[in-house]
Amino acid sequence: MAELKMLAIDLGASSGRGIVGKFDGKKFTVEENHRFPNEPVNTNGNFNWDILRIFHEIKASISKCALSEDKDIKSIGIDTWGVDYGFIDKNGALMANPYHYRDARTDGIQPYAFQTVPFEELYGITGIQTINFNTIYQLVADLRDRPYMIENAERLLFTPDLLNYFLTGQKFTEYTIASTGAVLDAKARNISVDLLKKFGINDKLFSPVVMPGHKIGKLTPSLISELGNISADVVNIASHDTASAVIAVPAKRGDDFVYISSGTWSLMGVENDEPVINAQSMSYNFTNEGGAGGKIRFLKNIMGLWLEQESRRQWKREGLSFTFDELTAKALEAKPFACFINPNDDLFTPAGDMPGRIREFCKRTNQYVPETVGEIVRCIFESLALCYRHTIESIEDMTGKKYSSINIVGGGTKEKILCQYAADASNRVVYAGPVEATAIGNIAMQTIATGELKDIYEARDIVRNSFEIKVYEPNHSDAWDEAYQRYLNICK
C-alpha cells in the first residue's frame, strides 16, 4: 500500500502538539511537526482556556503540513482533556472562552446539585464517579451563576468538538468526550434527556452523538484559502485523550488487561463491553467512560504527575529550578516510606503551593512532615504506586478476575522510578510504553476510519510491532506491604 499520512492534534492541559503519523501497512511512525504551550488564563478570578490561541496553533500545525512533503495528509483528528465545553450562539459564534475544569466556580457544587438529583440516581444513569468539575456540575454552576449563557446558547460543544467546528463548520458530539461529563446514559450511549430535564437543561443544546471513526468533513473554504490546499478529512477520533491512549495499549486480542494512562492524571482501569454500575462500583467511586470499538473504560481517575508538575512550578516560583531527572535523583536519595499522601484528596486539586499542601496533609494525618525536595518527590511517587495497588485490588474485587500485569502508557512512562515503584508496590509486572500513546491512538483511529485497519485489535497489533515496550519486574518486599497498610490507614 502507499504510505498513509495523518495529522494528530494532541492537546494536553499544559501543552499541545501536532504529530504527523504514517502507516506503511506494517508499522506506525510518528513525528512532531509543531509544539506549543497551552497556558490557561486567570482573569478577575476566572480560570479559562485560551481557546482561540489553541486554534491558532492548530492552524499553524496544519499550515506546516501544507508547506511540506506532508501536504498529502489524508485526515486530521483532535484529542483533548475531558469535561470542558464552549457555548455557540444562534449565529454560530463562540459566546465566551470555555472555563478550565480547575476553575473555582464548582467548588462545593455537588451538594447543591444533589438537591435536584441525588448522587445515587445520577450515578445509576451515567456511571460516572463524582468529581466536582464533571460537565453536569459545571452546567449546574452555569444555571446558578450565569443562566443567560444557557438561555442564549444554541449549542454546547465539548473542547475537541468545538475545535472541529472551527475547522469544518460542522457540529457533532463525539461519544468518548461526552461520556466524561456525566451527561450520557451509559447503557444507551446517548445524551440522557431525562437527566438533563430534571436539572432544567434543554437536551437540544447537544448535537447528535457520533462514534469514533465518523468523518466530519473538509476544512472550510476560508481555512483552505488561509492555510493551503489541504484536502484532508477531519475525523472524529476517540477524542478524549484517555480513550485514544487506551487504543494504543499493546495488548493482544482476548487479553484481560489493566492500563494506566499516565500523565497529569493517572487513569487506571480495564476495558469492558458494558458499563458496571452498582453499589460496589459507586462505593469505590469508579467511572464508566466511552471507548473506541463500542468499549467501556471502567476506570478510576487518580491525581497523577500533576502532583510533581505543580510542585516543580512552585519551586520555580521560589527561585529553584529542577529538571525532572534532577527531581528523580533527589527522590532516590531520600529515605523510603517516610510519609504518604492520598493523591485523590481534594486538597491537591487546585493549582498553587503543592509542596506546602503535601506538608499540610502529612501534618494533619500525624506523619513525618517532608521538608526537602527529595522527600516531597519520593512521597509523591510512593503514594501514587500504593494508590495503583489499591486500585487494581479494587478492580479485582469488582470483576472477580486476577491481573498479573499492568500496562502503563503515555508520558508518565518516562518516569522510570514511578514505573518500578508501581511494579514493586503491586507485585506485578509492569509493561511501559508507548510514550506517545494518545497521539498513536489518535493516528490508529484515523487509520481505522480510512479502512486501512479493521478495528482496535488490529491497531494494537501494529502498535506492539512499532514501538518499544519496557518491562519492569517487581522487587516486592515486606516493607512495601507494611507501607501499604499505613497508606490505607491514612486514606480512610
C-alpha positions as CSV (number, residue, x, y, z in Angstrom):
1,M,0.0,0.0,0.0
2,A,1.0,3.6,-0.5
3,E,2.1,5.3,2.7
4,L,-0.8,6.8,4.6
5,K,-0.2,10.1,6.3
6,M,-2.4,11.7,9.0
7,L,-2.2,14.6,11.4
8,A,-2.9,14.1,15.1
9,I,-3.6,17.2,17.1
10,D,-2.9,16.1,20.7
11,L,-3.9,18.7,23.3
12,G,-2.9,18.3,26.9
13,A,-3.6,20.5,29.9
14,S,-0.2,22.3,29.7
15,S,0.9,21.8,26.1
16,G,-0.2,20.8,22.6
17,R,1.4,19.1,19.6
18,G,0.8,18.5,16.0
19,I,2.1,15.0,15.2
20,V,2.2,13.5,11.7
21,G,1.6,9.8,11.8
22,K,2.4,7.5,8.9
23,F,1.3,3.9,8.2
24,D,3.1,1.7,5.7
25,G,0.9,-1.3,6.1
26,K,3.0,-2.9,8.8
27,K,4.1,-0.1,11.2
28,F,3.2,3.3,12.6
29,T,5.7,6.1,12.8
30,V,5.0,9.4,14.4
31,E,6.9,12.7,14.1
32,E,6.1,16.0,15.8
33,N,5.6,18.9,13.4
34,H,4.5,21.6,15.9
35,R,4.6,22.1,19.7
36,F,3.2,24.9,21.7
37,P,2.3,25.8,25.3
38,N,-1.3,25.6,26.4
39,E,-1.5,28.3,29.0
40,P,-4.9,28.9,30.7
41,V,-5.6,32.5,31.7
42,N,-6.6,33.9,35.1
43,T,-8.8,37.0,34.7
44,N,-10.6,38.6,37.6
45,G,-10.8,35.4,39.4
46,N,-12.0,33.3,36.4
47,F,-9.8,30.5,35.1
48,N,-10.3,29.9,31.3
49,W,-8.8,28.2,28.4
50,D,-7.4,30.4,25.7
51,I,-9.3,28.6,23.0
52,L,-8.6,30.9,20.2
53,R,-4.8,30.7,20.8
54,I,-5.2,27.0,20.8
55,F,-7.0,27.1,17.5
56,H,-4.3,29.4,16.1
57,E,-1.7,26.8,17.0
58,I,-3.7,24.0,15.4
59,K,-3.8,26.1,12.2
60,A,0.0,26.5,12.4
61,S,0.4,22.7,12.5
62,I,-1.9,22.3,9.5
63,S,-0.1,25.0,7.6
64,K,3.3,23.3,8.2
65,C,1.8,20.2,6.6
66,A,0.5,22.3,3.6
67,L,4.0,23.8,3.1
68,S,5.9,20.5,3.3
69,E,6.0,17.0,1.9
70,D,3.1,16.2,4.3
71,K,0.6,18.2,2.3
72,D,-1.0,15.0,1.2
73,I,-2.2,14.1,4.7
74,K,-5.4,12.0,4.4
75,S,-7.1,13.1,7.6
76,I,-6.9,15.2,10.8
77,G,-8.0,14.2,14.3
78,I,-8.1,16.1,17.6
79,D,-8.0,14.7,21.1
80,T,-8.1,16.8,24.3
81,W,-8.9,16.5,28.0
82,G,-12.5,15.9,29.1
83,V,-15.5,17.6,30.6
84,D,-14.9,21.3,29.4
85,Y,-17.0,23.0,26.7
86,G,-17.9,26.2,24.9
87,F,-21.3,27.7,24.1
88,I,-22.2,28.6,20.5
89,D,-25.0,31.2,19.8
90,K,-27.7,31.2,17.1
91,N,-25.3,33.0,14.7
92,G,-22.6,30.3,15.1
93,A,-20.3,32.4,17.3
94,L,-18.5,31.4,20.4
95,M,-20.1,33.1,23.3
96,A,-17.2,33.1,25.8
97,N,-13.9,31.5,26.5
98,P,-14.5,28.0,28.0
99,Y,-13.9,27.6,31.7
100,H,-11.0,25.5,32.8
101,Y,-12.1,22.4,34.9
102,R,-9.9,23.7,37.7
103,D,-11.9,27.0,38.0
104,A,-13.2,27.6,41.5
105,R,-16.8,28.0,40.4
106,T,-17.6,24.4,41.0
107,D,-16.0,24.2,44.5
108,G,-18.7,22.7,46.7
109,I,-21.2,22.4,43.9
110,Q,-22.1,18.7,44.4
111,P,-24.3,19.1,47.5
112,Y,-26.1,21.9,45.6
113,A,-26.6,19.6,42.6
114,F,-27.7,16.7,44.7
115,Q,-30.6,18.7,46.0
116,T,-32.1,18.3,42.5
117,V,-30.8,14.8,41.6
118,P,-29.2,12.7,44.3
119,F,-25.8,11.2,43.5
120,E,-27.2,7.6,43.6
121,E,-29.6,8.5,40.9
122,L,-27.0,10.4,38.9
123,Y,-24.5,7.5,39.1
124,G,-27.2,5.0,38.3
125,I,-27.8,6.7,34.9
126,T,-24.3,7.9,33.9
127,G,-22.0,5.5,35.7
128,I,-19.6,8.5,36.3
129,Q,-17.7,9.0,39.5
130,T,-18.3,12.2,41.4
131,I,-15.7,14.9,40.6
132,N,-16.7,18.5,41.1
133,F,-15.7,19.6,37.6
134,N,-17.7,17.0,35.7
135,T,-19.7,18.7,32.9
136,I,-23.0,18.2,34.7
137,Y,-21.7,20.1,37.7
138,Q,-20.3,22.9,35.5
139,L,-23.7,23.2,33.9
140,V,-25.4,23.4,37.3
141,A,-22.9,26.2,38.1
142,D,-23.9,27.9,34.9
143,L,-27.6,27.7,35.7
144,R,-26.9,29.2,39.1
145,D,-24.4,31.9,38.2
146,R,-24.9,32.8,34.6
147,P,-28.2,31.4,33.4
148,Y,-28.2,33.8,30.4
149,M,-25.4,31.7,28.8
150,I,-27.6,28.6,28.6
151,E,-30.7,30.6,27.7
152,N,-29.0,32.2,24.7
153,A,-26.9,29.2,23.6
154,E,-27.9,27.2,20.5
155,R,-25.2,24.5,21.1
156,L,-22.8,23.2,23.7
157,L,-19.7,21.8,22.2
158,F,-17.0,19.8,24.1
159,T,-13.5,21.1,23.6
160,P,-12.5,18.8,20.7
161,D,-16.0,19.1,19.1
162,L,-15.6,22.9,19.4
163,L,-12.2,22.9,17.6
164,N,-13.6,20.5,14.9
165,Y,-16.4,23.0,14.4
166,F,-13.9,25.8,14.0
167,L,-12.2,23.7,11.3
168,T,-15.2,22.5,9.4
169,G,-18.3,24.4,10.4
170,Q,-20.0,21.2,11.4
171,K,-21.4,20.5,14.9
172,F,-21.2,17.0,16.4
173,T,-20.8,15.5,19.8
174,E,-18.2,12.7,19.9
175,Y,-19.1,9.8,22.2
176,T,-16.0,9.3,24.2
177,I,-15.6,13.0,25.1
178,A,-19.2,13.4,26.0
179,S,-19.0,10.3,28.2
180,T,-16.6,12.0,30.6
181,G,-19.1,14.6,31.8
182,A,-22.0,12.7,33.4
183,V,-24.5,13.8,30.8
184,L,-24.8,10.5,28.9
185,D,-26.9,7.4,29.7
186,A,-24.1,5.0,30.0
187,K,-26.1,2.0,28.8
188,A,-27.8,3.7,25.9
189,R,-24.6,5.6,25.0
190,N,-26.5,8.7,24.2
191,I,-27.5,12.0,25.9
192,S,-29.7,11.4,28.9
193,V,-32.7,13.6,28.1
194,D,-34.5,12.7,31.4
195,L,-31.5,13.6,33.5
196,L,-31.0,17.0,31.8
197,K,-34.6,17.8,32.1
198,K,-34.5,17.3,35.9
199,F,-31.8,19.9,36.0
200,G,-33.7,22.2,33.7
201,I,-31.3,21.8,30.8
202,N,-32.6,21.5,27.3
203,D,-31.1,18.4,25.6
204,K,-31.3,20.4,22.3
205,L,-28.1,22.1,23.4
206,F,-26.3,18.9,22.3
207,S,-25.5,18.0,18.7
208,P,-26.0,14.4,17.5
209,V,-23.7,11.9,19.3
210,V,-21.3,10.2,16.8
211,M,-18.9,7.3,17.4
212,P,-15.1,7.3,16.8
213,G,-14.3,7.0,13.1
214,H,-17.1,9.3,12.0
215,K,-15.9,11.6,9.1
216,I,-16.9,15.2,9.9
217,G,-15.9,16.9,6.6
218,K,-13.3,19.0,4.9
219,L,-11.7,22.3,6.1
220,T,-13.9,25.3,5.4
221,P,-13.1,27.2,2.2
222,S,-11.8,30.2,4.2
223,L,-9.3,28.0,6.1
224,I,-8.1,26.3,2.9
225,S,-7.5,29.8,1.4
226,E,-5.6,30.8,4.6
227,L,-3.6,27.6,5.2
228,G,-3.1,26.0,1.8
229,N,-4.7,23.4,-0.3
230,I,-5.2,20.6,2.3
231,S,-7.8,18.1,1.2
232,A,-7.8,16.0,4.4
233,D,-11.0,14.8,6.1
234,V,-11.5,16.0,9.7
235,V,-12.4,12.8,11.6
236,N,-14.0,12.2,15.0
237,I,-11.3,10.0,16.6
238,A,-11.7,8.8,20.2
239,S,-11.4,12.5,21.1
240,H,-11.0,12.1,24.9
241,D,-7.2,11.8,25.3
242,T,-7.5,8.7,27.6
243,A,-9.8,7.0,25.1
244,S,-7.2,7.5,22.4
245,A,-4.4,6.3,24.8
246,V,-6.2,3.1,25.6
247,I,-6.4,2.3,21.9
248,A,-2.6,2.3,22.0
249,V,-2.3,-0.2,24.8
250,P,-0.2,-3.0,23.2
251,A,-2.4,-5.8,24.4
252,K,-3.4,-8.9,22.3
253,R,-6.9,-9.7,21.2
254,G,-8.7,-11.5,24.1
255,D,-6.3,-10.2,26.8
256,D,-7.8,-9.0,30.1
257,F,-5.5,-6.1,30.9
258,V,-5.2,-3.3,33.4
259,Y,-4.0,0.0,32.0
260,I,-2.7,3.3,33.4
261,S,-2.8,6.2,31.1
262,S,-0.1,8.2,32.9
263,G,0.4,11.9,32.7
264,T,-1.0,14.8,34.6
265,W,-3.7,12.3,35.6
266,S,-3.3,8.6,36.1
267,L,-6.3,7.0,34.6
268,M,-6.3,3.4,35.7
269,G,-8.8,0.7,34.7
270,V,-10.0,-2.1,32.4
271,E,-11.8,-2.3,29.1
272,N,-15.4,-3.8,29.3
273,D,-18.1,-4.5,26.8
274,E,-20.8,-3.0,29.0
275,P,-20.8,-0.5,31.9
276,V,-20.5,-1.7,35.5
277,I,-23.0,0.3,37.6
278,N,-23.8,-1.0,41.0
279,A,-23.5,-0.2,44.7
280,Q,-19.9,-1.6,44.8
281,S,-18.6,0.4,41.8
282,M,-20.3,3.5,43.3
283,S,-18.7,3.0,46.7
284,Y,-15.3,2.6,45.0
285,N,-16.0,5.8,43.0
286,F,-15.3,4.1,39.7
287,T,-16.3,5.6,36.4
288,N,-17.7,4.2,33.1
289,E,-16.5,6.2,30.2
290,G,-16.8,5.5,26.5
291,G,-14.1,3.9,24.5
292,A,-13.4,3.1,20.8
293,G,-14.9,0.0,19.3
294,G,-18.0,0.2,21.5
295,K,-16.0,-0.5,24.6
296,I,-16.5,1.0,28.1
297,R,-13.4,2.3,30.0
298,F,-14.1,1.2,33.6
299,L,-11.6,3.3,35.5
300,K,-10.5,5.4,38.4
301,N,-9.3,9.0,38.0
302,I,-6.2,9.3,40.1
303,M,-4.3,12.6,40.6
304,G,-1.1,11.7,38.7
305,L,2.0,13.6,37.8
306,W,0.2,16.9,38.4
307,L,1.5,16.5,42.0
308,E,5.1,16.6,40.8
309,Q,4.5,19.1,38.0
310,E,2.8,21.6,40.3
311,S,5.5,21.1,43.0
312,R,8.1,21.8,40.3
313,R,6.3,25.0,39.3
314,Q,6.1,26.1,42.9
315,W,9.8,25.6,43.4
316,K,10.4,27.6,40.3
317,R,8.3,30.4,41.7
318,E,10.6,30.3,44.7
319,G,13.7,30.6,42.5
320,L,14.6,26.9,42.5
321,S,14.7,25.3,39.0
322,F,14.9,21.5,38.6
323,T,14.7,19.1,35.6
324,F,12.5,16.1,36.1
325,D,15.7,13.9,36.1
326,E,17.1,16.0,38.9
327,L,13.9,15.6,40.9
328,T,14.1,11.8,40.4
329,A,17.7,11.8,41.6
330,K,16.8,13.7,44.8
331,A,13.9,11.3,45.4
332,L,16.2,8.3,45.2
333,E,18.4,9.9,47.9
334,A,15.5,10.4,50.3
335,K,14.5,7.9,53.0
336,P,11.9,5.4,51.7
337,F,8.4,5.2,53.1
338,A,8.8,8.2,55.4
339,C,5.3,9.5,54.7
340,F,2.3,9.2,52.3
341,I,-0.5,11.3,50.9
342,N,-3.9,10.3,49.4
343,P,-3.4,11.5,45.8
344,N,-7.1,11.9,45.4
345,D,-7.6,14.2,48.4
346,D,-9.4,17.4,47.2
347,L,-6.5,19.4,48.8
348,F,-4.4,18.6,45.8
349,T,-6.8,19.6,43.0
350,P,-6.2,23.3,42.6
351,A,-3.0,24.9,41.3
352,G,-0.7,26.5,43.8
353,D,1.7,25.6,46.6
354,M,1.7,21.8,46.2
355,P,4.7,21.1,48.5
356,G,3.0,23.2,51.2
357,R,-0.2,21.2,50.8
358,I,1.7,17.9,51.0
359,R,3.2,19.0,54.2
360,E,-0.2,20.1,55.4
361,F,-1.6,16.7,54.7
362,C,1.2,14.9,56.4
363,K,0.9,17.1,59.5
364,R,-2.9,16.6,59.5
365,T,-2.5,12.8,59.4
366,N,0.2,12.7,62.2
367,Q,3.0,11.6,59.9
368,Y,6.6,12.7,59.3
369,V,6.4,16.1,57.6
370,P,8.7,16.1,54.5
371,E,11.0,19.2,54.2
372,T,13.4,18.6,51.4
373,V,12.7,18.5,47.6
374,G,13.7,14.8,47.5
375,E,11.4,13.9,50.4
376,I,8.4,15.6,48.7
377,V,9.0,13.9,45.4
378,R,9.6,10.5,47.0
379,C,6.4,10.9,48.9
380,I,4.5,11.6,45.7
381,F,5.9,8.6,43.8
382,E,5.5,6.1,46.6
383,S,2.0,7.3,47.3
384,L,1.0,7.0,43.6
385,A,2.4,3.5,43.4
386,L,0.5,2.4,46.5
387,C,-2.7,4.1,45.1
388,Y,-2.2,1.9,42.0
389,R,-2.0,-1.2,44.1
390,H,-5.2,-0.3,45.9
391,T,-6.9,0.5,42.6
392,I,-6.0,-2.8,41.0
393,E,-7.1,-4.7,44.1
394,S,-10.4,-2.8,43.9
395,I,-10.8,-3.8,40.2
396,E,-10.1,-7.4,41.1
397,D,-12.7,-7.3,43.8
398,M,-15.3,-5.9,41.5
399,T,-14.6,-8.1,38.4
400,G,-13.7,-11.3,40.1
401,K,-10.6,-11.5,37.9
402,K,-6.9,-11.6,38.7
403,Y,-4.5,-9.4,36.8
404,S,-0.8,-10.4,36.7
405,S,0.5,-7.3,35.0
406,I,-0.2,-3.6,34.4
407,N,0.2,-1.7,31.1
408,I,1.4,1.9,31.6
409,V,1.2,4.2,28.6
410,G,1.7,7.9,28.0
411,G,4.3,10.5,29.1
412,G,4.4,9.1,32.6
413,T,6.3,6.1,31.3
414,K,9.4,8.4,31.2
415,E,9.3,8.4,35.0
416,K,11.2,5.1,35.4
417,I,11.2,5.3,39.1
418,L,7.4,5.5,39.2
419,C,7.1,2.5,36.8
420,Q,9.4,0.5,39.0
421,Y,7.6,1.5,42.2
422,A,4.3,0.5,40.6
423,A,5.7,-3.0,39.9
424,D,7.2,-3.2,43.4
425,A,4.1,-2.0,45.3
426,S,1.6,-4.1,43.3
427,N,3.9,-7.2,43.0
428,R,3.0,-7.3,39.3
429,V,5.0,-7.0,36.1
430,V,4.7,-3.5,34.5
431,Y,4.8,-3.0,30.8
432,A,5.6,0.6,30.0
433,G,5.0,2.2,26.6
434,P,4.4,3.6,24.2
435,V,5.2,7.0,25.4
436,E,3.2,8.9,22.8
437,A,0.2,6.7,23.4
438,T,-2.5,9.4,23.0
439,A,-1.2,10.6,19.6
440,I,-0.6,7.0,18.5
441,G,-4.2,6.1,19.4
442,N,-5.4,9.2,17.6
443,I,-3.5,8.1,14.5
444,A,-4.7,4.5,14.8
445,M,-8.3,5.6,14.9
446,Q,-7.8,7.7,11.8
447,T,-6.3,4.6,10.1
448,I,-9.4,2.6,11.0
449,A,-11.6,5.4,9.7
450,T,-9.8,5.2,6.3
451,G,-10.5,1.5,6.1
452,E,-6.8,0.5,6.2
453,L,-7.3,-1.3,9.5
454,K,-10.3,-3.2,10.6
455,D,-10.6,-2.5,14.3
456,I,-8.8,-1.6,17.5
457,Y,-7.4,-5.1,17.8
458,E,-5.6,-4.9,14.5
459,A,-4.4,-1.4,15.6
460,R,-2.9,-2.8,18.8
461,D,-1.1,-5.5,16.9
462,I,0.5,-2.7,14.8
463,V,1.3,-0.6,17.9
464,R,3.0,-3.6,19.6
465,N,5.2,-4.1,16.5
466,S,6.0,-0.4,16.1
467,F,7.2,0.9,19.4
468,E,9.5,-0.1,22.3
469,I,7.8,-1.5,25.4
470,K,9.9,-1.6,28.6
471,V,9.4,-4.3,31.2
472,Y,9.7,-3.7,35.0
473,E,9.9,-6.8,37.1
474,P,8.6,-6.4,40.7
475,N,11.1,-6.3,43.6
476,H,8.3,-6.7,46.2
477,S,9.2,-6.8,49.8
478,D,7.6,-6.9,53.3
479,A,8.5,-3.2,53.5
480,W,6.0,-2.4,50.7
481,D,3.3,-4.5,52.4
482,E,3.9,-2.6,55.7
483,A,3.9,0.7,53.8
484,Y,0.6,-0.3,52.1
485,Q,-1.1,-0.8,55.4
486,R,0.0,2.6,56.6
487,Y,-1.2,4.1,53.3
488,L,-4.6,2.6,53.7
489,N,-4.9,3.9,57.2
490,I,-4.1,7.5,56.2
491,C,-6.6,7.3,53.3
492,K,-9.5,6.3,55.5
